[in-house]
């Protein structure tokens, strides 16, 4: 690996079920299980156009790239994170398939054609800007986790504009905002179709929600998928999560 691809305090992590490598910096941004699960949640189109909103260091879109030939556009506001994503694209030799856009997602239609996107992936800021958990966060994590520069309403609005009819939006979010998510999707004619709650382990409350919606789809036919548990009682990964991270044995 060329040494000039890494900056101070950066490292390279790999999702071992794929060959994809991601440049990380724990002081700036590192992907976690939510990004990995989101990249595997929707059925990816075999070709066409995919957009990864709030892409951070590009983990979701880059992990998805190993499962499709579709062109993937990463959209990230923070220049530092977009630069990490750009270098990860180079590290994986994906320049022909994956593009990084360093811009506010509200400007998405300046970079992709209206009503022509097959799938939008989004790991958005989870917390409202008014929540008090903003203390002791770096600027990078603050913007990634809190609705300061974008919010759920804007993400759904922009997605509705960019998606083709029957195109899909797939998000990972917090269960405590479930009803708000459903209402906002419906406001923008994005019909929820698949939902899966994710639990740290058996006996614990869900701490993640995966949801997929279809543009201009019918409100009938919603599927609630079986619960997904991340850890066994001993702290090891469950079989389902282990296969996502490391592949089938």
VEXKOL-870963 format. One record per atom (N, C-alpha, C): residue number from 1; x, y, z; residue in three letters; atom name. Coordinates in steps of 0.1 Angstrom, whole numbers, padded with zeros to 4 digits. Example, Ala and Ser with C-alpha at 12.3 -4.5 7.8 and 13.67 -1.06 7.14 Angstrom:
1;0132;-0057;0078;ala;N .
1;0123;-0045;0078;ala;CA .
1;0132;-0033;0078;ala;C .
2;0128;-0022;0071;ser;N .
2;0137;-0011;0071;ser;CA .
2;0129;0000;0079;ser;C .
END
This chain:
1;0008;-0012;0000;unk;N .
1;0000;0000;0000;unk;CA .
1;0009;0012;0000;unk;C .
2;0006;0022;-0009;unk;N .
2;0014;0034;-0009;unk;CA .
2;0013;0042;0004;unk;C .
3;0024;0046;0010;unk;N .
3;0024;0052;0023;unk;CA .
3;0017;0066;0023;unk;C .
4;0017;0072;0011;unk;N .
4;0010;0085;0010;unk;CA .
4;-0005;0085;0011;unk;C .
5;-0011;0073;0011;unk;N .
5;-0025;0072;0013;unk;CA .
5;-0030;0074;0027;unk;C .
6;-0021;0072;0037;unk;N .
6;-0024;0074;0051;unk;CA .
6;-0019;0086;0057;unk;C .
7;-0027;0093;0065;unk;N .
7;-0022;0105;0072;unk;CA .
7;-0020;0101;0087;unk;C .
8;-0016;0111;0095;unk;N .
8;-0013;0108;0109;unk;CA .
8;-0025;0102;0116;unk;C .
9;-0022;0092;0124;unk;N .
9;-0032;0085;0132;unk;CA .
9;-0042;0077;0124;unk;C .
10;-0040;0076;0111;unk;N .
10;-0050;0068;0103;unk;CA .
10;-0045;0053;0103;unk;C .
11;-0055;0044;0101;unk;N .
11;-0052;0030;0099;unk;CA .
11;-0061;0025;0088;unk;C .
12;-0059;0013;0084;unk;N .
12;-0067;0006;0074;unk;CA .
12;-0074;-0006;0080;unk;C .
13;-0088;-0006;0079;unk;N .
13;-0095;-0018;0084;unk;CA .
13;-0102;-0024;0072;unk;C .
14;-0105;-0037;0074;unk;N .
14;-0111;-0045;0063;unk;CA .
14;-0123;-0053;0068;unk;C .
15;-0133;-0053;0060;unk;N .
15;-0144;-0062;0062;unk;CA .
15;-0140;-0075;0056;unk;C .
16;-0138;-0085;0064;unk;N .
16;-0131;-0097;0059;unk;CA .
16;-0140;-0106;0050;unk;C .
17;-0153;-0103;0050;unk;N .
17;-0161;-0111;0040;unk;CA .
17;-0160;-0105;0026;unk;C .
18;-0153;-0094;0025;unk;N .
18;-0150;-0088;0012;unk;CA .
18;-0135;-0084;0011;unk;C .
19;-0131;-0079;0000;unk;N .
19;-0117;-0074;-0001;unk;CA .
19;-0116;-0059;0001;unk;C .
20;-0127;-0053;0006;unk;N .
20;-0127;-0038;0007;unk;CA .
20;-0120;-0034;0019;unk;C .
21;-0111;-0024;0018;unk;N .
21;-0104;-0018;0029;unk;CA .
21;-0108;-0003;0030;unk;C .
22;-0109;0001;0043;unk;N .
22;-0114;0014;0046;unk;CA .
22;-0104;0022;0055;unk;C .
23;-0100;0034;0051;unk;N .
23;-0091;0042;0059;unk;CA .
23;-0099;0048;0070;unk;C .
24;-0094;0047;0082;unk;N .
24;-0101;0051;0094;unk;CA .
24;-0092;0060;0103;unk;C .
25;-0098;0067;0112;unk;N .
25;-0091;0075;0122;unk;CA .
25;-0101;0077;0133;unk;C .
26;-0099;0070;0145;unk;N .
26;-0108;0070;0155;unk;CA .
26;-0111;0084;0161;unk;C .
27;-0102;0093;0159;unk;N .
27;-0104;0107;0164;unk;CA .
27;-0112;0115;0154;unk;C .
28;-0114;0111;0142;unk;N .
28;-0121;0118;0132;unk;CA .
28;-0134;0111;0129;unk;C .
29;-0133;0098;0124;unk;N .
29;-0145;0090;0121;unk;CA .
29;-0141;0076;0119;unk;C .
30;-0148;0067;0124;unk;N .
30;-0147;0052;0122;unk;CA .
30;-0160;0046;0120;unk;C .
31;-0162;0037;0110;unk;N .
31;-0174;0031;0108;unk;CA .
31;-0177;0021;0119;unk;C .
32;-0189;0017;0121;unk;N .
32;-0192;0007;0131;unk;CA .
32;-0203;-0003;0125;unk;C .
33;-0209;-0011;0134;unk;N .
33;-0217;-0022;0129;unk;CA .
33;-0229;-0016;0121;unk;C .
34;-0234;-0004;0124;unk;N .
34;-0245;0001;0117;unk;CA .
34;-0242;0003;0102;unk;C .
35;-0230;0007;0099;unk;N .
35;-0226;0009;0085;unk;CA .
35;-0226;-0005;0078;unk;C .
36;-0220;-0014;0085;unk;N .
36;-0219;-0028;0079;unk;CA .
36;-0233;-0034;0076;unk;C .
37;-0242;-0033;0086;unk;N .
37;-0255;-0038;0084;unk;CA .
37;-0263;-0031;0073;unk;C .
38;-0262;-0018;0072;unk;N .
38;-0269;-0011;0062;unk;CA .
38;-0264;-0015;0048;unk;C .
39;-0251;-0017;0046;unk;N .
39;-0246;-0021;0033;unk;CA .
39;-0251;-0034;0028;unk;C .
40;-0256;-0043;0038;unk;N .
40;-0261;-0056;0035;unk;CA .
40;-0276;-0057;0035;unk;C .
41;-0283;-0047;0040;unk;N .
41;-0297;-0048;0042;unk;CA .
41;-0305;-0048;0030;unk;C .
42;-0304;-0039;0021;unk;N .
42;-0313;-0039;0009;unk;CA .
42;-0307;-0048;-0002;unk;C .
43;-0316;-0053;-0011;unk;N .
43;-0311;-0060;-0023;unk;CA .
43;-0305;-0049;-0032;unk;C .
44;-0293;-0051;-0036;unk;N .
44;-0286;-0041;-0044;unk;CA .
44;-0289;-0043;-0059;unk;C .
45;-0292;-0032;-0066;unk;N .
45;-0294;-0034;-0081;unk;CA .
45;-0281;-0039;-0087;unk;C .
46;-0282;-0048;-0097;unk;N .
46;-0270;-0054;-0103;unk;CA .
46;-0262;-0043;-0111;unk;C .
47;-0270;-0033;-0116;unk;N .
47;-0264;-0022;-0124;unk;CA .
47;-0272;-0010;-0121;unk;C .
48;-0269;0001;-0127;unk;N .
48;-0277;0014;-0125;unk;CA .
48;-0269;0023;-0116;unk;C .
49;-0276;0031;-0108;unk;N .
49;-0270;0041;-0100;unk;CA .
49;-0275;0040;-0085;unk;C .
50;-0264;0041;-0076;unk;N .
50;-0267;0040;-0062;unk;CA .
50;-0260;0053;-0056;unk;C .
51;-0267;0059;-0046;unk;N .
51;-0261;0070;-0039;unk;CA .
51;-0260;0067;-0024;unk;C .
52;-0249;0070;-0018;unk;N .
52;-0247;0069;-0004;unk;CA .
52;-0247;0083;0003;unk;C .
53;-0258;0087;0009;unk;N .
53;-0258;0100;0016;unk;CA .
53;-0252;0099;0030;unk;C .
54;-0247;0110;0034;unk;N .
54;-0240;0111;0048;unk;CA .
54;-0230;0100;0048;unk;C .
55;-0221;0099;0038;unk;N .
55;-0213;0087;0036;unk;CA .
55;-0201;0087;0045;unk;C .
56;-0198;0097;0053;unk;N .
56;-0186;0097;0062;unk;CA .
56;-0173;0093;0054;unk;C .
57;-0167;0083;0059;unk;N .
57;-0154;0079;0052;unk;CA .
57;-0157;0069;0041;unk;C .
58;-0170;0067;0037;unk;N .
58;-0173;0059;0026;unk;CA .
58;-0176;0045;0028;unk;C .
59;-0177;0041;0041;unk;N .
59;-0177;0026;0044;unk;CA .
59;-0190;0020;0038;unk;C .
60;-0202;0026;0039;unk;N .
60;-0214;0019;0034;unk;CA .
60;-0213;0017;0019;unk;C .
61;-0210;0027;0012;unk;N .
61;-0209;0026;-0003;unk;CA .
61;-0198;0017;-0008;unk;C .
62;-0187;0018;-0001;unk;N .
62;-0176;0009;-0005;unk;CA .
62;-0178;-0006;-0002;unk;C .
63;-0185;-0009;0010;unk;N .
63;-0188;-0022;0012;unk;CA .
63;-0199;-0027;0002;unk;C .
64;-0208;-0019;-0002;unk;N .
64;-0218;-0022;-0011;unk;CA .
64;-0212;-0025;-0025;unk;C .
65;-0201;-0019;-0028;unk;N .
65;-0195;-0020;-0041;unk;CA .
65;-0191;-0034;-0045;unk;C .
66;-0188;-0042;-0035;unk;N .
66;-0184;-0056;-0037;unk;CA .
66;-0196;-0065;-0041;unk;C .
67;-0208;-0060;-0040;unk;N .
67;-0220;-0068;-0043;unk;CA .
67;-0227;-0064;-0055;unk;C .
68;-0222;-0054;-0063;unk;N .
68;-0229;-0049;-0074;unk;CA .
68;-0220;-0042;-0084;unk;C .
69;-0224;-0041;-0097;unk;N .
69;-0217;-0034;-0107;unk;CA .
69;-0222;-0020;-0109;unk;C .
70;-0232;-0016;-0101;unk;N .
70;-0238;-0003;-0102;unk;CA .
70;-0228;0008;-0099;unk;C .
71;-0230;0020;-0105;unk;N .
71;-0221;0031;-0101;unk;CA .
71;-0226;0037;-0088;unk;C .
72;-0217;0040;-0079;unk;N .
72;-0220;0044;-0065;unk;CA .
72;-0214;0058;-0063;unk;C .
73;-0223;0068;-0060;unk;N .
73;-0219;0081;-0056;unk;CA .
73;-0220;0083;-0041;unk;C .
74;-0208;0086;-0035;unk;N .
74;-0208;0089;-0021;unk;CA .
74;-0210;0104;-0019;unk;C .
75;-0218;0109;-0010;unk;N .
75;-0220;0123;-0007;unk;CA .
75;-0217;0126;0007;unk;C .
76;-0207;0134;0010;unk;N .
76;-0202;0138;0023;unk;CA .
76;-0199;0152;0024;unk;C .
77;-0205;0159;0034;unk;N .
77;-0203;0173;0036;unk;CA .
77;-0189;0177;0041;unk;C .
78;-0184;0169;0051;unk;N .
78;-0171;0172;0057;unk;CA .
78;-0159;0169;0048;unk;C .
79;-0151;0179;0046;unk;N .
79;-0140;0177;0037;unk;CA .
79;-0130;0167;0042;unk;C .
80;-0128;0166;0054;unk;N .
80;-0118;0157;0060;unk;CA .
80;-0123;0142;0058;unk;C .
81;-0136;0140;0060;unk;N .
81;-0141;0126;0058;unk;CA .
81;-0142;0123;0043;unk;C .
82;-0146;0133;0035;unk;N .
82;-0146;0130;0020;unk;CA .
82;-0132;0127;0015;unk;C .
83;-0122;0133;0020;unk;N .
83;-0108;0130;0016;unk;CA .
83;-0104;0116;0020;unk;C .
84;-0108;0111;0032;unk;N .
84;-0106;0098;0036;unk;CA .
84;-0113;0088;0026;unk;C .
85;-0125;0091;0023;unk;N .
85;-0133;0083;0013;unk;CA .
85;-0126;0082;0000;unk;C .
86;-0121;0094;-0005;unk;N .
86;-0114;0094;-0018;unk;CA .
86;-0102;0085;-0018;unk;C .
87;-0094;0086;-0007;unk;N .
87;-0082;0077;-0006;unk;CA .
87;-0086;0063;-0005;unk;C .
88;-0097;0059;0002;unk;N .
88;-0101;0045;0002;unk;CA .
88;-0106;0040;-0011;unk;C .
89;-0112;0049;-0019;unk;N .
89;-0116;0045;-0033;unk;CA .
89;-0103;0042;-0041;unk;C .
90;-0093;0050;-0039;unk;N .
90;-0080;0047;-0046;unk;CA .
90;-0074;0035;-0041;unk;C .
91;-0074;0033;-0028;unk;N .
91;-0068;0021;-0022;unk;CA .
91;-0074;0008;-0027;unk;C .
92;-0087;0008;-0030;unk;N .
92;-0094;-0004;-0035;unk;CA .
92;-0095;-0004;-0050;unk;C .
93;-0089;0006;-0057;unk;N .
93;-0089;0006;-0072;unk;CA .
93;-0103;0006;-0077;unk;C .
94;-0112;0015;-0071;unk;N .
94;-0126;0015;-0075;unk;CA .
94;-0130;0028;-0082;unk;C .
95;-0120;0035;-0087;unk;N .
95;-0122;0048;-0093;unk;CA .
95;-0133;0048;-0104;unk;C .
96;-0134;0036;-0111;unk;N .
96;-0143;0035;-0122;unk;CA .
96;-0158;0033;-0117;unk;C .
97;-0159;0028;-0105;unk;N .
97;-0172;0025;-0100;unk;CA .
97;-0177;0034;-0089;unk;C .
98;-0169;0040;-0081;unk;N .
98;-0173;0048;-0070;unk;CA .
98;-0167;0062;-0071;unk;C .
99;-0176;0072;-0069;unk;N .
99;-0173;0086;-0069;unk;CA .
99;-0176;0093;-0056;unk;C .
100;-0168;0102;-0052;unk;N .
100;-0170;0109;-0039;unk;CA .
100;-0174;0124;-0043;unk;C .
101;-0185;0129;-0037;unk;N .
101;-0189;0143;-0039;unk;CA .
101;-0188;0149;-0025;unk;C .
102;-0180;0159;-0024;unk;N .
102;-0178;0167;-0012;unk;CA .
102;-0187;0179;-0012;unk;C .
103;-0200;0177;-0007;unk;N .
103;-0210;0188;-0008;unk;CA .
103;-0221;0185;0002;unk;C .
104;-0229;0195;0004;unk;N .
104;-0241;0193;0012;unk;CA .
104;-0251;0185;0004;unk;C .
105;-0257;0175;0011;unk;N .
105;-0267;0166;0004;unk;CA .
105;-0279;0174;-0002;unk;C .
106;-0282;0186;0003;unk;N .
106;-0293;0193;-0002;unk;CA .
106;-0290;0197;-0017;unk;C .
107;-0277;0196;-0021;unk;N .
107;-0273;0199;-0035;unk;CA .
107;-0272;0187;-0043;unk;C .
108;-0278;0176;-0039;unk;N .
108;-0276;0163;-0046;unk;CA .
108;-0279;0164;-0061;unk;C .
109;-0289;0171;-0064;unk;N .
109;-0293;0171;-0078;unk;CA .
109;-0284;0179;-0087;unk;C .
110;-0274;0185;-0081;unk;N .
110;-0263;0192;-0089;unk;CA .
110;-0253;0181;-0093;unk;C .
111;-0254;0169;-0088;unk;N .
111;-0244;0159;-0090;unk;CA .
111;-0249;0146;-0096;unk;C .
112;-0262;0144;-0094;unk;N .
112;-0268;0132;-0100;unk;CA .
112;-0281;0136;-0107;unk;C .
113;-0286;0128;-0117;unk;N .
113;-0298;0132;-0124;unk;CA .
113;-0311;0130;-0116;unk;C .
114;-0320;0139;-0117;unk;N .
114;-0333;0138;-0110;unk;CA .
114;-0341;0125;-0115;unk;C .
115;-0346;0118;-0105;unk;N .
115;-0356;0107;-0108;unk;CA .
115;-0349;0096;-0116;unk;C .
116;-0336;0094;-0114;unk;N .
116;-0329;0083;-0121;unk;CA .
116;-0321;0074;-0112;unk;C .
117;-0322;0076;-0099;unk;N .
117;-0314;0068;-0089;unk;CA .
117;-0321;0055;-0085;unk;C .
118;-0315;0044;-0086;unk;N .
118;-0321;0031;-0082;unk;CA .
118;-0322;0029;-0067;unk;C .
119;-0312;0033;-0060;unk;N .
119;-0311;0030;-0046;unk;CA .
119;-0303;0041;-0039;unk;C .
120;-0309;0046;-0028;unk;N .
120;-0302;0055;-0019;unk;CA .
120;-0299;0048;-0006;unk;C .
121;-0287;0048;-0001;unk;N .
121;-0283;0043;0012;unk;CA .
121;-0280;0055;0021;unk;C .
122;-0284;0055;0034;unk;N .
122;-0281;0066;0042;unk;CA .
122;-0280;0061;0057;unk;C .
123;-0268;0065;0062;unk;N .
123;-0266;0063;0077;unk;CA .
123;-0265;0077;0082;unk;C .
124;-0277;0083;0086;unk;N .
124;-0278;0097;0089;unk;CA .
124;-0274;0101;0103;unk;C .
125;-0273;0114;0106;unk;N .
125;-0272;0117;0120;unk;CA .
125;-0285;0112;0128;unk;C .
126;-0282;0106;0139;unk;N .
126;-0294;0100;0147;unk;CA .
126;-0301;0110;0156;unk;C .
127;-0293;0119;0161;unk;N .
127;-0298;0127;0173;unk;CA .
127;-0302;0141;0168;unk;C .
128;-0313;0146;0174;unk;N .
128;-0317;0160;0171;unk;CA .
128;-0307;0169;0177;unk;C .
129;-0305;0181;0171;unk;N .
129;-0295;0190;0175;unk;CA .
129;-0297;0195;0189;unk;C .
130;-0309;0194;0194;unk;N .
130;-0312;0199;0208;unk;CA .
130;-0308;0190;0219;unk;C .
131;-0305;0177;0215;unk;N .
131;-0302;0168;0226;unk;CA .
131;-0289;0171;0232;unk;C .
132;-0288;0168;0245;unk;N .
132;-0276;0172;0253;unk;CA .
132;-0264;0164;0252;unk;C .
133;-0265;0153;0244;unk;N .
133;-0253;0144;0243;unk;CA .
133;-0242;0149;0234;unk;C .
134;-0243;0162;0230;unk;N .
134;-0233;0168;0221;unk;CA .
134;-0220;0171;0228;unk;C .
135;-0220;0170;0242;unk;N .
135;-0208;0174;0249;unk;CA .
135;-0196;0164;0246;unk;C .
136;-0184;0169;0246;unk;N .
136;-0172;0161;0245;unk;CA .
136;-0171;0153;0232;unk;C .
137;-0177;0158;0221;unk;N .
137;-0176;0152;0208;unk;CA .
137;-0167;0161;0200;unk;C .
138;-0158;0155;0191;unk;N .
138;-0151;0163;0181;unk;CA .
138;-0161;0169;0171;unk;C .
139;-0156;0179;0164;unk;N .
139;-0165;0185;0154;unk;CA .
139;-0170;0175;0144;unk;C .
140;-0161;0166;0140;unk;N .
140;-0164;0156;0130;unk;CA .
140;-0175;0146;0135;unk;C .
141;-0174;0141;0147;unk;N .
141;-0184;0133;0153;unk;CA .
141;-0197;0140;0156;unk;C .
142;-0196;0153;0160;unk;N .
142;-0207;0161;0163;unk;CA .
142;-0216;0162;0150;unk;C .
143;-0210;0165;0139;unk;N .
143;-0218;0167;0127;unk;CA .
143;-0223;0153;0121;unk;C .
144;-0216;0143;0124;unk;N .
144;-0220;0130;0119;unk;CA .
144;-0231;0124;0127;unk;C .
145;-0232;0128;0140;unk;N .
145;-0242;0121;0149;unk;CA .
145;-0254;0130;0152;unk;C .
146;-0253;0143;0150;unk;N .
146;-0264;0152;0153;unk;CA .
146;-0270;0160;0141;unk;C .
147;-0283;0162;0141;unk;N .
147;-0289;0169;0130;unk;CA .
147;-0286;0184;0130;unk;C .
148;-0274;0187;0127;unk;N .
148;-0270;0201;0127;unk;CA .
148;-0269;0206;0112;unk;C .
149;-0264;0199;0103;unk;N .
149;-0263;0203;0089;unk;CA .
149;-0274;0196;0080;unk;C .
150;-0280;0186;0085;unk;N .
150;-0291;0180;0078;unk;CA .
150;-0300;0173;0088;unk;C .
151;-0312;0168;0083;unk;N .
151;-0321;0161;0092;unk;CA .
151;-0329;0151;0084;unk;C .
152;-0338;0144;0091;unk;N .
152;-0345;0133;0085;unk;CA .
152;-0354;0139;0074;unk;C .
153;-0361;0150;0076;unk;N .
153;-0370;0156;0066;unk;CA .
153;-0362;0159;0054;unk;C .
154;-0351;0165;0055;unk;N .
154;-0343;0169;0043;unk;CA .
154;-0338;0157;0035;unk;C .
155;-0334;0147;0043;unk;N .
155;-0329;0134;0036;unk;CA .
155;-0340;0128;0028;unk;C .
156;-0352;0127;0034;unk;N .
156;-0363;0121;0027;unk;CA .
156;-0368;0129;0015;unk;C .
157;-0368;0142;0016;unk;N .
157;-0371;0151;0005;unk;CA .
157;-0362;0150;-0006;unk;C .
158;-0349;0150;-0004;unk;N .
158;-0339;0149;-0014;unk;CA .
158;-0339;0135;-0021;unk;C .
159;-0341;0125;-0013;unk;N .
159;-0342;0111;-0018;unk;CA .
159;-0354;0110;-0027;unk;C .
160;-0365;0116;-0024;unk;N .
160;-0377;0115;-0032;unk;CA .
160;-0375;0122;-0046;unk;C .
161;-0367;0133;-0046;unk;N .
161;-0364;0140;-0058;unk;CA .
161;-0354;0132;-0067;unk;C .
162;-0345;0125;-0061;unk;N .
162;-0334;0118;-0069;unk;CA .
162;-0338;0104;-0073;unk;C .
163;-0347;0097;-0066;unk;N .
163;-0350;0083;-0069;unk;CA .
163;-0360;0082;-0081;unk;C .
164;-0358;0072;-0089;unk;N .
164;-0367;0069;-0099;unk;CA .
164;-0380;0063;-0093;unk;C .
165;-0391;0062;-0100;unk;N .
165;-0403;0056;-0095;unk;CA .
165;-0399;0041;-0092;unk;C .
166;-0403;0037;-0080;unk;N .
166;-0400;0023;-0075;unk;CA .
166;-0385;0022;-0071;unk;C .
167;-0378;0033;-0071;unk;N .
167;-0365;0033;-0065;unk;CA .
167;-0366;0033;-0050;unk;C .
168;-0355;0029;-0044;unk;N .
168;-0356;0026;-0029;unk;CA .
168;-0347;0034;-0021;unk;C .
169;-0351;0037;-0009;unk;N .
169;-0343;0044;0001;unk;CA .
169;-0341;0034;0013;unk;C .
170;-0329;0031;0017;unk;N .
170;-0326;0022;0028;unk;CA .
170;-0318;0030;0038;unk;C .
171;-0323;0030;0051;unk;N .
171;-0316;0038;0062;unk;CA .
171;-0314;0029;0074;unk;C .
172;-0304;0033;0082;unk;N .
172;-0303;0028;0095;unk;CA .
172;-0305;0039;0105;unk;C .
173;-0313;0037;0115;unk;N .
173;-0316;0048;0124;unk;CA .
173;-0319;0043;0138;unk;C .
174;-0324;0051;0147;unk;N .
174;-0327;0047;0161;unk;CA .
174;-0342;0043;0162;unk;C .
175;-0344;0033;0170;unk;N .
175;-0358;0028;0172;unk;CA .
175;-0367;0039;0178;unk;C .
176;-0361;0047;0187;unk;N .
176;-0370;0057;0194;unk;CA .
176;-0375;0068;0185;unk;C .
177;-0370;0068;0172;unk;N .
177;-0376;0077;0162;unk;CA .
177;-0384;0070;0151;unk;C .
178;-0388;0058;0154;unk;N .
178;-0395;0049;0145;unk;CA .
178;-0407;0056;0139;unk;C .
179;-0416;0061;0148;unk;N .
179;-0429;0067;0143;unk;CA .
179;-0426;0080;0135;unk;C .
180;-0416;0088;0139;unk;N .
180;-0413;0099;0131;unk;CA .
180;-0407;0096;0117;unk;C .
181;-0399;0085;0117;unk;N .
181;-0394;0080;0104;unk;CA .
181;-0405;0076;0095;unk;C .
182;-0414;0068;0100;unk;N .
182;-0426;0064;0092;unk;CA .
182;-0434;0076;0086;unk;C .
183;-0437;0085;0095;unk;N .
183;-0445;0097;0091;unk;CA .
183;-0437;0105;0080;unk;C .
184;-0424;0107;0082;unk;N .
184;-0416;0115;0073;unk;CA .
184;-0415;0108;0059;unk;C .
185;-0413;0095;0059;unk;N .
185;-0413;0087;0047;unk;CA .
185;-0426;0089;0039;unk;C .
186;-0437;0087;0046;unk;N .
186;-0450;0088;0040;unk;CA .
186;-0453;0102;0034;unk;C .
187;-0448;0113;0041;unk;N .
187;-0449;0126;0037;unk;CA .
187;-0443;0128;0023;unk;C .
188;-0432;0121;0020;unk;N .
188;-0425;0123;0007;unk;CA .
188;-0428;0111;-0002;unk;C .
189;-0440;0104;0000;unk;N .
189;-0444;0094;-0009;unk;CA .
189;-0434;0083;-0010;unk;C .
190;-0427;0080;0001;unk;N .
190;-0418;0069;0002;unk;CA .
190;-0424;0058;0011;unk;C .
191;-0429;0047;0005;unk;N .
191;-0437;0037;0012;unk;CA .
191;-0428;0027;0019;unk;C .
192;-0428;0026;0033;unk;N .
192;-0420;0017;0040;unk;CA .
192;-0424;0002;0036;unk;C .
193;-0414;-0006;0033;unk;N .
193;-0417;-0019;0028;unk;CA .
193;-0410;-0030;0036;unk;C .
194;-0398;-0027;0042;unk;N .
194;-0391;-0037;0050;unk;CA .
194;-0385;-0030;0062;unk;C .
195;-0387;-0037;0074;unk;N .
195;-0382;-0031;0086;unk;CA .
195;-0375;-0042;0094;unk;C .
196;-0364;-0040;0100;unk;N .
196;-0357;-0049;0109;unk;CA .
196;-0352;-0042;0121;unk;C .
197;-0355;-0047;0133;unk;N .
197;-0349;-0042;0145;unk;CA .
197;-0337;-0050;0149;unk;C .
198;-0327;-0042;0153;unk;N .
198;-0314;-0048;0157;unk;CA .
198;-0311;-0047;0172;unk;C .
199;-0307;-0058;0178;unk;N .
199;-0306;-0058;0193;unk;CA .
199;-0291;-0061;0196;unk;C .
200;-0286;-0055;0207;unk;N .
200;-0272;-0058;0211;unk;CA .
200;-0270;-0073;0214;unk;C .
201;-0281;-0078;0221;unk;N .
201;-0281;-0093;0224;unk;CA .
201;-0295;-0096;0229;unk;C .
202;-0298;-0109;0231;unk;N .
202;-0311;-0113;0236;unk;CA .
202;-0313;-0107;0250;unk;C .
203;-0325;-0102;0252;unk;N .
203;-0329;-0096;0265;unk;CA .
203;-0327;-0082;0266;unk;C .
204;-0320;-0076;0256;unk;N .
204;-0318;-0061;0255;unk;CA .
204;-0328;-0054;0246;unk;C .
205;-0330;-0041;0248;unk;N .
205;-0338;-0034;0239;unk;CA .
205;-0331;-0032;0226;unk;C .
206;-0339;-0030;0215;unk;N .
206;-0333;-0027;0202;unk;CA .
206;-0326;-0014;0203;unk;C .
207;-0315;-0013;0196;unk;N .
207;-0307;0000;0196;unk;CA .
207;-0305;0004;0181;unk;C .
208;-0310;-0003;0172;unk;N .
208;-0309;0001;0158;unk;CA .
208;-0321;-0004;0150;unk;C .
209;-0324;0004;0139;unk;N .
209;-0335;0001;0131;unk;CA .
209;-0331;0002;0116;unk;C .
210;-0333;-0009;0109;unk;N .
210;-0331;-0008;0094;unk;CA .
210;-0344;-0007;0087;unk;C .
211;-0345;0002;0078;unk;N .
211;-0358;0004;0071;unk;CA .
211;-0355;0007;0056;unk;C .
212;-0364;0001;0048;unk;N .
212;-0363;0003;0034;unk;CA .
212;-0377;0008;0029;unk;C .
213;-0377;0018;0020;unk;N .
213;-0389;0023;0015;unk;CA .
213;-0388;0025;0000;unk;C .
214;-0400;0025;-0007;unk;N .
214;-0400;0025;-0022;unk;CA .
214;-0408;0038;-0026;unk;C .
215;-0402;0045;-0035;unk;N .
215;-0408;0058;-0040;unk;CA .
215;-0421;0055;-0048;unk;C .
216;-0431;0062;-0044;unk;N .
216;-0445;0060;-0050;unk;CA .
216;-0450;0046;-0049;unk;C .
217;-0446;0039;-0039;unk;N .
217;-0451;0025;-0037;unk;CA .
217;-0464;0025;-0029;unk;C .
218;-0471;0014;-0030;unk;N .
218;-0483;0012;-0021;unk;CA .
218;-0479;0011;-0007;unk;C .
219;-0488;0016;0002;unk;N .
219;-0486;0015;0016;unk;CA .
219;-0489;0001;0022;unk;C .
220;-0494;-0008;0013;unk;N .
220;-0497;-0022;0017;unk;CA .
220;-0484;-0030;0015;unk;C .
221;-0483;-0041;0022;unk;N .
221;-0472;-0051;0020;unk;CA .
221;-0460;-0048;0028;unk;C .
222;-0461;-0041;0039;unk;N .
222;-0450;-0039;0048;unk;CA .
222;-0446;-0052;0055;unk;C .
223;-0433;-0055;0055;unk;N .
223;-0427;-0067;0061;unk;CA .
223;-0419;-0063;0073;unk;C .
224;-0422;-0069;0084;unk;N .
224;-0413;-0068;0096;unk;CA .
224;-0405;-0080;0097;unk;C .
225;-0392;-0079;0095;unk;N .
225;-0383;-0090;0094;unk;CA .
225;-0379;-0096;0108;unk;C .
226;-0374;-0108;0109;unk;N .
226;-0370;-0113;0122;unk;CA .
226;-0360;-0104;0128;unk;C .
227;-0360;-0104;0142;unk;N .
227;-0350;-0096;0149;unk;CA .
227;-0336;-0100;0146;unk;C .
228;-0327;-0091;0146;unk;N .
228;-0313;-0094;0143;unk;CA .
228;-0305;-0091;0156;unk;C .
229;-0298;-0101;0161;unk;N .
229;-0290;-0100;0174;unk;CA .
229;-0275;-0099;0170;unk;C .
230;-0268;-0089;0176;unk;N .
230;-0254;-0087;0172;unk;CA .
230;-0245;-0096;0180;unk;C .
231;-0247;-0098;0193;unk;N .
231;-0238;-0105;0202;unk;CA .
231;-0245;-0117;0209;unk;C .
232;-0238;-0127;0211;unk;N .
232;-0242;-0138;0220;unk;CA .
232;-0240;-0134;0234;unk;C .
233;-0244;-0142;0244;unk;N .
233;-0243;-0139;0258;unk;CA .
233;-0228;-0137;0262;unk;C .
234;-0219;-0144;0256;unk;N .
234;-0205;-0143;0259;unk;CA .
234;-0198;-0131;0253;unk;C .
235;-0206;-0123;0245;unk;N .
235;-0200;-0112;0239;unk;CA .
235;-0195;-0114;0224;unk;C .
236;-0194;-0127;0220;unk;N .
236;-0190;-0130;0206;unk;CA .
236;-0201;-0126;0197;unk;C .
237;-0198;-0125;0184;unk;N .
237;-0208;-0122;0174;unk;CA .
237;-0217;-0134;0172;unk;C .
238;-0230;-0131;0169;unk;N .
238;-0239;-0142;0165;unk;CA .
238;-0235;-0147;0152;unk;C .
239;-0240;-0158;0148;unk;N .
239;-0237;-0165;0135;unk;CA .
239;-0241;-0155;0124;unk;C .
240;-0252;-0148;0124;unk;N .
240;-0256;-0139;0114;unk;CA .
240;-0246;-0128;0112;unk;C .
241;-0242;-0122;0123;unk;N .
241;-0232;-0111;0122;unk;CA .
241;-0218;-0115;0118;unk;C .
242;-0214;-0127;0123;unk;N .
242;-0201;-0132;0120;unk;CA .
242;-0200;-0135;0105;unk;C .
243;-0211;-0140;0099;unk;N .
243;-0211;-0142;0084;unk;CA .
243;-0210;-0129;0076;unk;C .
244;-0216;-0119;0081;unk;N .
244;-0215;-0106;0075;unk;CA .
244;-0201;-0100;0075;unk;C .
245;-0195;-0102;0087;unk;N .
245;-0181;-0096;0089;unk;CA .
245;-0170;-0105;0082;unk;C .
246;-0172;-0118;0084;unk;N .
246;-0161;-0127;0080;unk;CA .
246;-0164;-0137;0069;unk;C .
247;-0177;-0137;0064;unk;N .
247;-0181;-0146;0054;unk;CA .
247;-0185;-0159;0060;unk;C .
248;-0191;-0168;0052;unk;N .
248;-0196;-0181;0057;unk;CA .
248;-0184;-0190;0058;unk;C .
249;-0184;-0198;0069;unk;N .
249;-0173;-0207;0071;unk;CA .
249;-0175;-0220;0063;unk;C .
END
